[in-house]
């Protein structure tokens, strides 16, 4: 689990830096980045959204990966249970794939030159879908963190020391409405990113 999060932390940081360099500072990114995206996605792929949406989507992935890194290393209290190897592999595919998918359909230099979307960040490209997507993302982002804090509190005392590894039933917050709010919020965040980059 920790390794998934480290991959997400590093890959999202690299992706965000590349997007900022390309779309905000108009610095050309290394040519091998496009070749790499050509290799893992279609070579003749077309851009699907503008540079502003790509930048916002990458920022959302960045803060989510950084939050998961913080939670995994400094907040969560893990039991001694083991994970299935297929779930472990899916974690790598998930973090790598989400970020690569955003980059693979972003405007040039990540795809071929397109007349549909300019290759730089524009305030005028902020639309209602992007705003709604960001609002949903930030709400789910906060609620997921609160749910994880709730789970940690079941295994620690007021001083933050671990007192048990037992599985207890959480209450309060979204736990009073749904059984697994931290995963529900995870789905909401990715749905929000999809809304943000959907241009049609």
C-alpha angles and dihedrals in degrees: 000000000000090000092055090053093047090052090049091047094052098037095047091048091051092046093050093047090051092049093048092048092049103039105029106029095027091227115155114246121223113284092232089068091067091043089052091051089047088055097050097035133030114302093219094044120146129223112259103191142021127270092256093057091045091052093049092046091051091048090053090051090047097054092042092052091045090050091050090048091053093046093048096048103033110017117030123085109212125201124222094260119124130232126232112254092235091056089049092053092046089057091061092045091049098053094040094044099048094054094040090050092055092049094043093063099034118112124271132335086040092046133017118292110284131197089205099066129027119228099240140073113264127183087211089065091066105108138172094270091054092048093048091047092051093047092051091045095051093046092050090043091057095042092051091053091049090049091052091049088051090054092048091051089059090065102036137061127232091278091056095250118142110250102168144009093205121129107245131179111255123218135186132056115028090345086078090059106035134018099233111027096160091061092038089055090048089058091046091053093054090045088052091052089051091051090050095054097039105105101176 
